[in-house]
Amino acid sequence: MSLRPKRIVFDRTFPEFKQDLERLFNFTGLDQVSGMNILVYDMCTSSPKPHTNKLFNAIAEFLTQYTIKIRRSILDHDDVVSAYAREWEHYRVASDVSSKICDYLNKLILKEHNKGRSVTDRNHPVEDGKYRRQTIHAVVELNTLTDNKQLHLYNEVFEKPYLEKTRQYYARESAEVISNDNISQYMKKANERLEQEKARNVKYCHPDSHSIIIRECETQYVAVHQSRIHGEFEAMISNERDEDCTMAYSLLSRITNGVNPLLEIFERYISNVGKGLIERMGNSIAKDPREYVESLMDLHMKYMNVCQKVFINDAAFVAAVDKAFRTIVNDTSIAHSPEVLARYCDVLLKKTHKGGFSEQEVEDKLDRMIVLFKYIDDKDVYQKFYSRMLAKRLIYGNSASDEAEVNMITRLKIACGVEYTSKLQKMFTDITISAEINNKFAEYTKKNCINGKNGSAVDFSILVLTAGAWPLTQSSMTEFQLPTELERNVSHFSTFYNGHHIGRRLTWLWHLSKADVKLNYLDKRYEFSVSLHQLGVLLLFNNVDTYSFRDIREHTGLNDLELKRVMKPMVDLSVFLVSTPGTLQDDTETHQENDATRRSVDEDRKLYLQASIVRVMKSRKSLTHPLLVQEVINQAKSRFNPSMPMIKKCIEQLLEKQYIQR
């Protein structure tokens, strides 16, 4: 083959080229078609004048006449779509081959006109069966070559009519299904239709249409009837129809804001169930916190499992469970959750003579309890009650396990920070140090020969508690005359301690002291564990059989209320006989302690808020009143929700004390 320009007579050469084109497009005599690209090259490089434009126009005319002829042939068929698809496939193959044959011509034309004209322009385009897909794809291919606007022809000829037909069909069908079937059957039908439409799109439609067509199906089957699904959702949850709940969630997730009403219904339902549980328990909560706490823990686990199983751990549904339980545990109309949770921990961590729980059971229950604790707004109330109960367990040696106690404090530290548990940890430190002090005191008494004729035979141990760490106040102390049998022990320890710790002052908390005492006046020997106040009363009867109430009060120094409270258990056990039965009233100590604890919480809150206000103003120097209030709320909300009147009162108090100025 020579690349030199040749003298070509176009009117003789092109008819030969046209015959080859006809064979190519008619799929006849293809074995005779060869060398066409050489003819194209020769005509485009003809000397002295190339026939480029003449060749381009002649080929375009051939294609125009050919497509007009094929169009007539297609329209003569009864099955237009099938005929079109067959002819289109032939045309597509032939035009691709001819485009390659005319590659040199295309390059020259593109270079000359600087735009995408091609010798394979298609100008004459057209809906079941295996040919539909080919027909639609033909429109797409035709579009890309005839229109500068992307898919304009496809959109006008196919997509818009198809969308309208889709809308009409699904609007009619969905209305019929939802009026005749229950909601479960309706949702199944909607899911089936969406899956079918998805498969049909992939098979027949251009990818740009997929989302638009599916959205139309979602609109007619889901969006139009979403209120019906919303209205049935609570019954699905209540009756534990998990499959229906999942379908409702899946369908409504497809439309904008479709799931939001489900979240509200889910949250409200859980809140109502939780409050209903608490109402049914009623006054029994005050007697035993276990049913309250464990019922709520089971309820929480149930709906967290629902979130995982039904709503694929959707964070929005988990948050709805959180909101519901925050509402439940902070509803104080029946139970004060912070106090109840603290008492529940006390039940688990205290020694019991009724079997109790294994260490692993205790750990598991506390792990679940801490989940409820995190929902409490008034965490400072829980801290106050928990610290008082922990103090009693440590002072009286009632903890079932030191390890369990430490683990519980660790949980609280993780949830609320180091500051929240600093005093609790200090209490444990004091117990450890007290053991060391007792060992040293034992060595001291032995070295100084204190026990013996001039000493005391009373077995004696001391707990030295740091005043600021323990929830103990001198205001709860009552006047008490220490029995003479114990005075020498106390005096020796005071001498020992003051000799080792210069500048420290011991305050004796008699009301927290306990004693083990043996009764020797009966045929059978009994051993009692009593408070020091009760011991003081018992020791009076070592030498005298009868005392008046007034005599006991004068010898012990106890006031009437405390003396009655001290003596009532021993009267109930017939250790003492009273001449006038019924004179000793029921024990009201627990209620008094609880009231005192709540008052203490209020005082602590005021101090906390004042400290927060001072910190904020020290940092910001100057601040408007609303911004100051908001800053204080932000600092306090991890411990409790401060009320506006309390914040304003604290600001006024600091203004009066001139810590800040207006």
Secondary structure as a PSIPRED ss2 file (coil, helix, strand):
# PSIPRED VFORMAT (PSIPRED V4.0)

   1 M C   1.000  0.000  0.000
   2 S C   1.000  0.000  0.000
   3 L C   1.000  0.000  0.000
   4 R C   1.000  0.000  0.000
   5 P C   1.000  0.000  0.000
   6 K C   1.000  0.000  0.000
   7 R C   1.000  0.000  0.000
   8 I C   1.000  0.000  0.000
   9 V C   1.000  0.000  0.000
  10 F H   0.000  1.000  0.000
  11 D H   0.000  1.000  0.000
  12 R H   0.000  1.000  0.000
  13 T H   0.000  1.000  0.000
  14 F H   0.000  1.000  0.000
  15 P H   0.000  1.000  0.000
  16 E H   0.000  1.000  0.000
  17 F H   0.000  1.000  0.000
  18 K H   0.000  1.000  0.000
  19 Q H   0.000  1.000  0.000
  20 D H   0.000  1.000  0.000
  21 L H   0.000  1.000  0.000
  22 E H   0.000  1.000  0.000
  23 R H   0.000  1.000  0.000
  24 L H   0.000  1.000  0.000
  25 F H   0.000  1.000  0.000
  26 N H   0.000  1.000  0.000
  27 F C   1.000  0.000  0.000
  28 T C   1.000  0.000  0.000
  29 G C   1.000  0.000  0.000
  30 L H   0.000  1.000  0.000
  31 D H   0.000  1.000  0.000
  32 Q H   0.000  1.000  0.000
  33 V C   1.000  0.000  0.000
  34 S C   1.000  0.000  0.000
  35 G C   1.000  0.000  0.000
  36 M H   0.000  1.000  0.000
  37 N H   0.000  1.000  0.000
  38 I H   0.000  1.000  0.000
  39 L H   0.000  1.000  0.000
  40 V H   0.000  1.000  0.000
  41 Y H   0.000  1.000  0.000
  42 D H   0.000  1.000  0.000
  43 M H   0.000  1.000  0.000
  44 C H   0.000  1.000  0.000
  45 T C   1.000  0.000  0.000
  46 S C   1.000  0.000  0.000
  47 S C   1.000  0.000  0.000
  48 P C   1.000  0.000  0.000
  49 K C   1.000  0.000  0.000
  50 P C   1.000  0.000  0.000
  51 H C   1.000  0.000  0.000
  52 T H   0.000  1.000  0.000
  53 N H   0.000  1.000  0.000
  54 K H   0.000  1.000  0.000
  55 L H   0.000  1.000  0.000
  56 F H   0.000  1.000  0.000
  57 N H   0.000  1.000  0.000
  58 A H   0.000  1.000  0.000
  59 I H   0.000  1.000  0.000
  60 A H   0.000  1.000  0.000
  61 E H   0.000  1.000  0.000
  62 F H   0.000  1.000  0.000
  63 L H   0.000  1.000  0.000
  64 T H   0.000  1.000  0.000
  65 Q H   0.000  1.000  0.000
  66 Y H   0.000  1.000  0.000
  67 T H   0.000  1.000  0.000
  68 I H   0.000  1.000  0.000
  69 K H   0.000  1.000  0.000
  70 I H   0.000  1.000  0.000
  71 R H   0.000  1.000  0.000
  72 R H   0.000  1.000  0.000
  73 S H   0.000  1.000  0.000
  74 I H   0.000  1.000  0.000
  75 L H   0.000  1.000  0.000
  76 D C   1.000  0.000  0.000
  77 H C   1.000  0.000  0.000
  78 D C   1.000  0.000  0.000
  79 D C   1.000  0.000  0.000
  80 V H   0.000  1.000  0.000
  81 V H   0.000  1.000  0.000
  82 S H   0.000  1.000  0.000
  83 A H   0.000  1.000  0.000
  84 Y H   0.000  1.000  0.000
  85 A H   0.000  1.000  0.000
  86 R H   0.000  1.000  0.000
  87 E H   0.000  1.000  0.000
  88 W H   0.000  1.000  0.000
  89 E H   0.000  1.000  0.000
  90 H H   0.000  1.000  0.000
  91 Y H   0.000  1.000  0.000
  92 R H   0.000  1.000  0.000
  93 V H   0.000  1.000  0.000
  94 A H   0.000  1.000  0.000
  95 S H   0.000  1.000  0.000
  96 D H   0.000  1.000  0.000
  97 V H   0.000  1.000  0.000
  98 S H   0.000  1.000  0.000
  99 S H   0.000  1.000  0.000
 100 K H   0.000  1.000  0.000
 101 I H   0.000  1.000  0.000
 102 C C   1.000  0.000  0.000
 103 D H   0.000  1.000  0.000
 104 Y H   0.000  1.000  0.000
 105 L H   0.000  1.000  0.000
 106 N H   0.000  1.000  0.000
 107 K H   0.000  1.000  0.000
 108 L H   0.000  1.000  0.000
 109 I H   0.000  1.000  0.000
 110 L H   0.000  1.000  0.000
 111 K H   0.000  1.000  0.000
 112 E H   0.000  1.000  0.000
 113 H H   0.000  1.000  0.000
 114 N C   1.000  0.000  0.000
 115 K C   1.000  0.000  0.000
 116 G C   1.000  0.000  0.000
 117 R C   1.000  0.000  0.000
 118 S C   1.000  0.000  0.000
 119 V C   1.000  0.000  0.000
 120 T C   1.000  0.000  0.000
 121 D C   1.000  0.000  0.000
 122 R C   1.000  0.000  0.000
 123 N C   1.000  0.000  0.000
 124 H C   1.000  0.000  0.000
 125 P C   1.000  0.000  0.000
 126 V C   1.000  0.000  0.000
 127 E C   1.000  0.000  0.000
 128 D C   1.000  0.000  0.000
 129 G C   1.000  0.000  0.000
 130 K C   1.000  0.000  0.000
 131 Y H   0.000  1.000  0.000
 132 R H   0.000  1.000  0.000
 133 R H   0.000  1.000  0.000
 134 Q H   0.000  1.000  0.000
 135 T H   0.000  1.000  0.000
 136 I H   0.000  1.000  0.000
 137 H H   0.000  1.000  0.000
 138 A H   0.000  1.000  0.000
 139 V H   0.000  1.000  0.000
 140 V H   0.000  1.000  0.000
 141 E H   0.000  1.000  0.000
 142 L H   0.000  1.000  0.000
 143 N H   0.000  1.000  0.000
 144 T H   0.000  1.000  0.000
 145 L H   0.000  1.000  0.000
 146 T H   0.000  1.000  0.000
 147 D C   1.000  0.000  0.000
 148 N C   1.000  0.000  0.000
 149 K C   1.000  0.000  0.000
 150 Q C   1.000  0.000  0.000
 151 L C   1.000  0.000  0.000
 152 H H   0.000  1.000  0.000
 153 L H   0.000  1.000  0.000
 154 Y H   0.000  1.000  0.000
 155 N H   0.000  1.000  0.000
 156 E H   0.000  1.000  0.000
 157 V H   0.000  1.000  0.000
 158 F H   0.000  1.000  0.000
 159 E H   0.000  1.000  0.000
 160 K H   0.000  1.000  0.000
 161 P H   0.000  1.000  0.000
 162 Y H   0.000  1.000  0.000
 163 L H   0.000  1.000  0.000
 164 E H   0.000  1.000  0.000
 165 K H   0.000  1.000  0.000
 166 T H   0.000  1.000  0.000
 167 R H   0.000  1.000  0.000
 168 Q H   0.000  1.000  0.000
 169 Y H   0.000  1.000  0.000
 170 Y H   0.000  1.000  0.000
 171 A H   0.000  1.000  0.000
 172 R H   0.000  1.000  0.000
 173 E H   0.000  1.000  0.000
 174 S H   0.000  1.000  0.000
 175 A H   0.000  1.000  0.000
 176 E H   0.000  1.000  0.000
 177 V H   0.000  1.000  0.000
 178 I H   0.000  1.000  0.000
 179 S H   0.000  1.000  0.000
 180 N H   0.000  1.000  0.000
 181 D C   1.000  0.000  0.000
 182 N C   1.000  0.000  0.000
 183 I H   0.000  1.000  0.000
 184 S H   0.000  1.000  0.000
 185 Q H   0.000  1.000  0.000
 186 Y H   0.000  1.000  0.000
 187 M H   0.000  1.000  0.000
 188 K H   0.000  1.000  0.000
 189 K H   0.000  1.000  0.000
 190 A H   0.000  1.000  0.000
 191 N H   0.000  1.000  0.000
 192 E H   0.000  1.000  0.000
 193 R H   0.000  1.000  0.000
 194 L H   0.000  1.000  0.000
 195 E H   0.000  1.000  0.000
 196 Q H   0.000  1.000  0.000
 197 E H   0.000  1.000  0.000
 198 K H   0.000  1.000  0.000
 199 A H   0.000  1.000  0.000
 200 R H   0.000  1.000  0.000
 201 N H   0.000  1.000  0.000
 202 V H   0.000  1.000  0.000
 203 K H   0.000  1.000  0.000
 204 Y H   0.000  1.000  0.000
 205 C C   1.000  0.000  0.000
 206 H C   1.000  0.000  0.000
 207 P H   0.000  1.000  0.000
 208 D H   0.000  1.000  0.000
 209 S H   0.000  1.000  0.000
 210 H H   0.000  1.000  0.000
 211 S H   0.000  1.000  0.000
 212 I H   0.000  1.000  0.000
 213 I H   0.000  1.000  0.000
 214 I H   0.000  1.000  0.000
 215 R H   0.000  1.000  0.000
 216 E H   0.000  1.000  0.000
 217 C H   0.000  1.000  0.000
 218 E H   0.000  1.000  0.000
 219 T H   0.000  1.000  0.000
 220 Q H   0.000  1.000  0.000
 221 Y H   0.000  1.000  0.000
 222 V H   0.000  1.000  0.000
 223 A H   0.000  1.000  0.000
 224 V C   1.000  0.000  0.000
 225 H C   1.000  0.000  0.000
 226 Q H   0.000  1.000  0.000
 227 S H   0.000  1.000  0.000
 228 R H   0.000  1.000  0.000
 229 I H   0.000  1.000  0.000
 230 H H   0.000  1.000  0.000
 231 G H   0.000  1.000  0.000
 232 E H   0.000  1.000  0.000
 233 F H   0.000  1.000  0.000
 234 E H   0.000  1.000  0.000
 235 A H   0.000  1.000  0.000
 236 M H   0.000  1.000  0.000
 237 I H   0.000  1.000  0.000
 238 S H   0.000  1.000  0.000
 239 N C   1.000  0.000  0.000
 240 E C   1.000  0.000  0.000
 241 R C   1.000  0.000  0.000
 242 D H   0.000  1.000  0.000
 243 E H   0.000  1.000  0.000
 244 D H   0.000  1.000  0.000
 245 C H   0.000  1.000  0.000
 246 T H   0.000  1.000  0.000
 247 M H   0.000  1.000  0.000
 248 A H   0.000  1.000  0.000
 249 Y H   0.000  1.000  0.000
 250 S H   0.000  1.000  0.000
 251 L H   0.000  1.000  0.000
 252 L H   0.000  1.000  0.000
 253 S C   1.000  0.000  0.000
 254 R C   1.000  0.000  0.000
 255 I C   1.000  0.000  0.000
 256 T C   1.000  0.000  0.000
 257 N C   1.000  0.000  0.000
 258 G C   1.000  0.000  0.000
 259 V C   1.000  0.000  0.000
 260 N H   0.000  1.000  0.000
 261 P H   0.000  1.000  0.000
 262 L H   0.000  1.000  0.000
 263 L H   0.000  1.000  0.000
 264 E H   0.000  1.000  0.000
 265 I H   0.000  1.000  0.000
 266 F H   0.000  1.000  0.000
 267 E H   0.000  1.000  0.000
 268 R H   0.000  1.000  0.000
 269 Y H   0.000  1.000  0.000
 270 I H   0.000  1.000  0.000
 271 S H   0.000  1.000  0.000
 272 N H   0.000  1.000  0.000
 273 V H   0.000  1.000  0.000
 274 G H   0.000  1.000  0.000
 275 K H   0.000  1.000  0.000
 276 G H   0.000  1.000  0.000
 277 L H   0.000  1.000  0.000
 278 I H   0.000  1.000  0.000
 279 E H   0.000  1.000  0.000
 280 R H   0.000  1.000  0.000
 281 M H   0.000  1.000  0.000
 282 G C   1.000  0.000  0.000
 283 N C   1.000  0.000  0.000
 284 S H   0.000  1.000  0.000
 285 I H   0.000  1.000  0.000
 286 A H   0.000  1.000  0.000
 287 K H   0.000  1.000  0.000
 288 D C   1.000  0.000  0.000
 289 P H   0.000  1.000  0.000
 290 R H   0.000  1.000  0.000
 291 E H   0.000  1.000  0.000
 292 Y H   0.000  1.000  0.000
 293 V H   0.000  1.000  0.000
 294 E H   0.000  1.000  0.000
 295 S H   0.000  1.000  0.000
 296 L H   0.000  1.000  0.000
 297 M H   0.000  1.000  0.000
 298 D H   0.000  1.000  0.000
 299 L H   0.000  1.000  0.000
 300 H H   0.000  1.000  0.000
 301 M H   0.000  1.000  0.000
 302 K H   0.000  1.000  0.000
 303 Y H   0.000  1.000  0.000
 304 M H   0.000  1.000  0.000
 305 N H   0.000  1.000  0.000
 306 V H   0.000  1.000  0.000
 307 C H   0.000  1.000  0.000
 308 Q H   0.000  1.000  0.000
 309 K H   0.000  1.000  0.000
 310 V H   0.000  1.000  0.000
 311 F C   1.000  0.000  0.000
 312 I C   1.000  0.000  0.000
 313 N C   1.000  0.000  0.000
 314 D C   1.000  0.000  0.000
 315 A H   0.000  1.000  0.000
 316 A H   0.000  1.000  0.000
 317 F H   0.000  1.000  0.000
 318 V H   0.000  1.000  0.000
 319 A H   0.000  1.000  0.000
 320 A H   0.000  1.000  0.000
 321 V H   0.000  1.000  0.000
 322 D H   0.000  1.000  0.000
 323 K H   0.000  1.000  0.000
 324 A H   0.000  1.000  0.000
 325 F H   0.000  1.000  0.000
 326 R H   0.000  1.000  0.000
 327 T H   0.000  1.000  0.000
 328 I H   0.000  1.000  0.000
 329 V H   0.000  1.000  0.000
 330 N C   1.000  0.000  0.000
 331 D C   1.000  0.000  0.000
 332 T C   1.000  0.000  0.000
 333 S C   1.000  0.000  0.000
 334 I C   1.000  0.000  0.000
 335 A C   1.000  0.000  0.000
 336 H C   1.000  0.000  0.000
 337 S H   0.000  1.000  0.000
 338 P H   0.000  1.000  0.000
 339 E H   0.000  1.000  0.000
 340 V H   0.000  1.000  0.000
 341 L H   0.000  1.000  0.000
 342 A H   0.000  1.000  0.000
 343 R H   0.000  1.000  0.000
 344 Y H   0.000  1.000  0.000
 345 C H   0.000  1.000  0.000
 346 D H   0.000  1.000  0.000
 347 V H   0.000  1.000  0.000
 348 L H   0.000  1.000  0.000
 349 L H   0.000  1.000  0.000
 350 K E   0.000  0.000  1.000
 351 K C   1.000  0.000  0.000
 352 T C   1.000  0.000  0.000
 353 H C   1.000  0.000  0.000
 354 K C   1.000  0.000  0.000
 355 G C   1.000  0.000  0.000
 356 G C   1.000  0.000  0.000
 357 F C   1.000  0.000  0.000
 358 S C   1.000  0.000  0.000
 359 E H   0.000  1.000  0.000
 360 Q H   0.000  1.000  0.000
 361 E H   0.000  1.000  0.000
 362 V H   0.000  1.000  0.000
 363 E H   0.000  1.000  0.000
 364 D H   0.000  1.000  0.000
 365 K H   0.000  1.000  0.000
 366 L H   0.000  1.000  0.000
 367 D H   0.000  1.000  0.000
 368 R H   0.000  1.000  0.000
 369 M H   0.000  1.000  0.000
 370 I H   0.000  1.000  0.000
 371 V H   0.000  1.000  0.000
 372 L H   0.000  1.000  0.000
 373 F H   0.000  1.000  0.000
 374 K C   1.000  0.000  0.000
 375 Y C   1.000  0.000  0.000
 376 I C   1.000  0.000  0.000
 377 D C   1.000  0.000  0.000
 378 D C   1.000  0.000  0.000
 379 K H   0.000  1.000  0.000
 380 D H   0.000  1.000  0.000
 381 V H   0.000  1.000  0.000
 382 Y H   0.000  1.000  0.000
 383 Q H   0.000  1.000  0.000
 384 K H   0.000  1.000  0.000
 385 F H   0.000  1.000  0.000
 386 Y H   0.000  1.000  0.000
 387 S H   0.000  1.000  0.000
 388 R H   0.000  1.000  0.000
 389 M H   0.000  1.000  0.000
 390 L H   0.000  1.000  0.000
 391 A H   0.000  1.000  0.000
 392 K H   0.000  1.000  0.000
 393 R H   0.000  1.000  0.000
 394 L H   0.000  1.000  0.000
 395 I H   0.000  1.000  0.000
 396 Y C   1.000  0.000  0.000
 397 G C   1.000  0.000  0.000
 398 N C   1.000  0.000  0.000
 399 S E   0.000  0.000  1.000
 400 A C   1.000  0.000  0.000
 401 S C   1.000  0.000  0.000
 402 D H   0.000  1.000  0.000
 403 E H   0.000  1.000  0.000
 404 A H   0.000  1.000  0.000
 405 E H   0.000  1.000  0.000
 406 V H   0.000  1.000  0.000
 407 N H   0.000  1.000  0.000
 408 M H   0.000  1.000  0.000
 409 I H   0.000  1.000  0.000
 410 T H   0.000  1.000  0.000
 411 R H   0.000  1.000  0.000
 412 L H   0.000  1.000  0.000
 413 K H   0.000  1.000  0.000
 414 I H   0.000  1.000  0.000
 415 A H   0.000  1.000  0.000
 416 C H   0.000  1.000  0.000
 417 G C   1.000  0.000  0.000
 418 V H   0.000  1.000  0.000
 419 E H   0.000  1.000  0.000
 420 Y H   0.000  1.000  0.000
 421 T H   0.000  1.000  0.000
 422 S H   0.000  1.000  0.000
 423 K H   0.000  1.000  0.000
 424 L H   0.000  1.000  0.000
 425 Q H   0.000  1.000  0.000
 426 K H   0.000  1.000  0.000
 427 M H   0.000  1.000  0.000
 428 F H   0.000  1.000  0.000
 429 T H   0.000  1.000  0.000
 430 D H   0.000  1.000  0.000
 431 I H   0.000  1.000  0.000
 432 T H   0.000  1.000  0.000
 433 I H   0.000  1.000  0.000
 434 S H   0.000  1.000  0.000
 435 A H   0.000  1.000  0.000
 436 E H   0.000  1.000  0.000
 437 I H   0.000  1.000  0.000
 438 N H   0.000  1.000  0.000
 439 N H   0.000  1.000  0.000
 440 K H   0.000  1.000  0.000
 441 F H   0.000  1.000  0.000
 442 A H   0.000  1.000  0.000
 443 E H   0.000  1.000  0.000
 444 Y H   0.000  1.000  0.000
 445 T H   0.000  1.000  0.000
 446 K H   0.000  1.000  0.000
 447 K H   0.000  1.000  0.000
 448 N C   1.000  0.000  0.000
 449 C C   1.000  0.000  0.000
 450 I C   1.000  0.000  0.000
 451 N C   1.000  0.000  0.000
 452 G C   1.000  0.000  0.000
 453 K C   1.000  0.000  0.000
 454 N C   1.000  0.000  0.000
 455 G C   1.000  0.000  0.000
 456 S C   1.000  0.000  0.000
 457 A C   1.000  0.000  0.000
 458 V C   1.000  0.000  0.000
 459 D C   1.000  0.000  0.000
 460 F C   1.000  0.000  0.000
 461 S C   1.000  0.000  0.000
 462 I C   1.000  0.000  0.000
 463 L C   1.000  0.000  0.000
 464 V C   1.000  0.000  0.000
 465 L C   1.000  0.000  0.000
 466 T C   1.000  0.000  0.000
 467 A C   1.000  0.000  0.000
 468 G C   1.000  0.000  0.000
 469 A C   1.000  0.000  0.000
 470 W C   1.000  0.000  0.000
 471 P C   1.000  0.000  0.000
 472 L C   1.000  0.000  0.000
 473 T C   1.000  0.000  0.000
 474 Q H   0.000  1.000  0.000
 475 S H   0.000  1.000  0.000
 476 S H   0.000  1.000  0.000
 477 M C   1.000  0.000  0.000
 478 T C   1.000  0.000  0.000
 479 E C   1.000  0.000  0.000
 480 F C   1.000  0.000  0.000
 481 Q C   1.000  0.000  0.000
 482 L C   1.000  0.000  0.000
 483 P C   1.000  0.000  0.000
 484 T H   0.000  1.000  0.000
 485 E H   0.000  1.000  0.000
 486 L H   0.000  1.000  0.000
 487 E H   0.000  1.000  0.000
 488 R H   0.000  1.000  0.000
 489 N H   0.000  1.000  0.000
 490 V H   0.000  1.000  0.000
 491 S H   0.000  1.000  0.000
 492 H H   0.000  1.000  0.000
 493 F H   0.000  1.000  0.000
 494 S H   0.000  1.000  0.000
 495 T H   0.000  1.000  0.000
 496 F H   0.000  1.000  0.000
 497 Y H   0.000  1.000  0.000
 498 N H   0.000  1.000  0.000
 499 G H   0.000  1.000  0.000
 500 H H   0.000  1.000  0.000
 501 H C   1.000  0.000  0.000
 502 I C   1.000  0.000  0.000
 503 G C   1.000  0.000  0.000
 504 R C   1.000  0.000  0.000
 505 R C   1.000  0.000  0.000
 506 L C   1.000  0.000  0.000
 507 T C   1.000  0.000  0.000
 508 W C   1.000  0.000  0.000
 509 L C   1.000  0.000  0.000
 510 W H   0.000  1.000  0.000
 511 H H   0.000  1.000  0.000
 512 L H   0.000  1.000  0.000
 513 S C   1.000  0.000  0.000
 514 K E   0.000  0.000  1.000
 515 A E   0.000  0.000  1.000
 516 D E   0.000  0.000  1.000
 517 V E   0.000  0.000  1.000
 518 K E   0.000  0.000  1.000
 519 L E   0.000  0.000  1.000
 520 N C   1.000  0.000  0.000
 521 Y C   1.000  0.000  0.000
 522 L C   1.000  0.000  0.000
 523 D C   1.000  0.000  0.000
 524 K C   1.000  0.000  0.000
 525 R C   1.000  0.000  0.000
 526 Y E   0.000  0.000  1.000
 527 E E   0.000  0.000  1.000
 528 F E   0.000  0.000  1.000
 529 S E   0.000  0.000  1.000
 530 V E   0.000  0.000  1.000
 531 S E   0.000  0.000  1.000
 532 L H   0.000  1.000  0.000
 533 H H   0.000  1.000  0.000
 534 Q H   0.000  1.000  0.000
 535 L H   0.000  1.000  0.000
 536 G H   0.000  1.000  0.000
 537 V H   0.000  1.000  0.000
 538 L H   0.000  1.000  0.000
 539 L H   0.000  1.000  0.000
 540 L H   0.000  1.000  0.000
 541 F H   0.000  1.000  0.000
 542 N H   0.000  1.000  0.000
 543 N C   1.000  0.000  0.000
 544 V C   1.000  0.000  0.000
 545 D C   1.000  0.000  0.000
 546 T C   1.000  0.000  0.000
 547 Y C   1.000  0.000  0.000
 548 S C   1.000  0.000  0.000
 549 F H   0.000  1.000  0.000
 550 R H   0.000  1.000  0.000
 551 D H   0.000  1.000  0.000
 552 I H   0.000  1.000  0.000
 553 R H   0.000  1.000  0.000
 554 E H   0.000  1.000  0.000
 555 H H   0.000  1.000  0.000
 556 T H   0.000  1.000  0.000
 557 G C   1.000  0.000  0.000
 558 L C   1.000  0.000  0.000
 559 N C   1.000  0.000  0.000
 560 D H   0.000  1.000  0.000
 561 L H   0.000  1.000  0.000
 562 E H   0.000  1.000  0.000
 563 L H   0.000  1.000  0.000
 564 K H   0.000  1.000  0.000
 565 R H   0.000  1.000  0.000
 566 V H   0.000  1.000  0.000
 567 M H   0.000  1.000  0.000
 568 K H   0.000  1.000  0.000
 569 P H   0.000  1.000  0.000
 570 M H   0.000  1.000  0.000
 571 V H   0.000  1.000  0.000
 572 D H   0.000  1.000  0.000
 573 L C   1.000  0.000  0.000
 574 S C   1.000  0.000  0.000
 575 V C   1.000  0.000  0.000
 576 F C   1.000  0.000  0.000
 577 L C   1.000  0.000  0.000
 578 V C   1.000  0.000  0.000
 579 S C   1.000  0.000  0.000
 580 T C   1.000  0.000  0.000
 581 P C   1.000  0.000  0.000
 582 G C   1.000  0.000  0.000
 583 T C   1.000  0.000  0.000
 584 L C   1.000  0.000  0.000
 585 Q C   1.000  0.000  0.000
 586 D C   1.000  0.000  0.000
 587 D C   1.000  0.000  0.000
 588 T C   1.000  0.000  0.000
 589 E H   0.000  1.000  0.000
 590 T H   0.000  1.000  0.000
 591 H H   0.000  1.000  0.000
 592 Q H   0.000  1.000  0.000
 593 E H   0.000  1.000  0.000
 594 N H   0.000  1.000  0.000
 595 D H   0.000  1.000  0.000
 596 A H   0.000  1.000  0.000
 597 T H   0.000  1.000  0.000
 598 R H   0.000  1.000  0.000
 599 R H   0.000  1.000  0.000
 600 S H   0.000  1.000  0.000
 601 V H   0.000  1.000  0.000
 602 D H   0.000  1.000  0.000
 603 E H   0.000  1.000  0.000
 604 D H   0.000  1.000  0.000
 605 R H   0.000  1.000  0.000
 606 K H   0.000  1.000  0.000
 607 L H   0.000  1.000  0.000
 608 Y H   0.000  1.000  0.000
 609 L H   0.000  1.000  0.000
 610 Q H   0.000  1.000  0.000
 611 A H   0.000  1.000  0.000
 612 S H   0.000  1.000  0.000
 613 I H   0.000  1.000  0.000
 614 V H   0.000  1.000  0.000
 615 R H   0.000  1.000  0.000
 616 V H   0.000  1.000  0.000
 617 M H   0.000  1.000  0.000
 618 K H   0.000  1.000  0.000
 619 S H   0.000  1.000  0.000
 620 R H   0.000  1.000  0.000
 621 K C   1.000  0.000  0.000
 622 S C   1.000  0.000  0.000
 623 L C   1.000  0.000  0.000
 624 T C   1.000  0.000  0.000
 625 H H   0.000  1.000  0.000
 626 P H   0.000  1.000  0.000
 627 L H   0.000  1.000  0.000
 628 L H   0.000  1.000  0.000
 629 V H   0.000  1.000  0.000
 630 Q H   0.000  1.000  0.000
 631 E H   0.000  1.000  0.000
 632 V H   0.000  1.000  0.000
 633 I H   0.000  1.000  0.000
 634 N H   0.000  1.000  0.000
 635 Q H   0.000  1.000  0.000
 636 A H   0.000  1.000  0.000
 637 K C   1.000  0.000  0.000
 638 S C   1.000  0.000  0.000
 639 R C   1.000  0.000  0.000
 640 F C   1.000  0.000  0.000
 641 N C   1.000  0.000  0.000
 642 P C   1.000  0.000  0.000
 643 S C   1.000  0.000  0.000
 644 M H   0.000  1.000  0.000
 645 P H   0.000  1.000  0.000
 646 M H   0.000  1.000  0.000
 647 I H   0.000  1.000  0.000
 648 K H   0.000  1.000  0.000
 649 K H   0.000  1.000  0.000
 650 C H   0.000  1.000  0.000
 651 I H   0.000  1.000  0.000
 652 E H   0.000  1.000  0.000
 653 Q H   0.000  1.000  0.000
 654 L H   0.000  1.000  0.000
 655 L H   0.000  1.000  0.000
 656 E H   0.000  1.000  0.000
 657 K C   1.000  0.000  0.000
 658 Q C   1.000  0.000  0.000
 659 Y C   1.000  0.000  0.000
 660 I C   1.000  0.000  0.000
 661 Q C   1.000  0.000  0.000
 662 R C   1.000  0.000  0.000
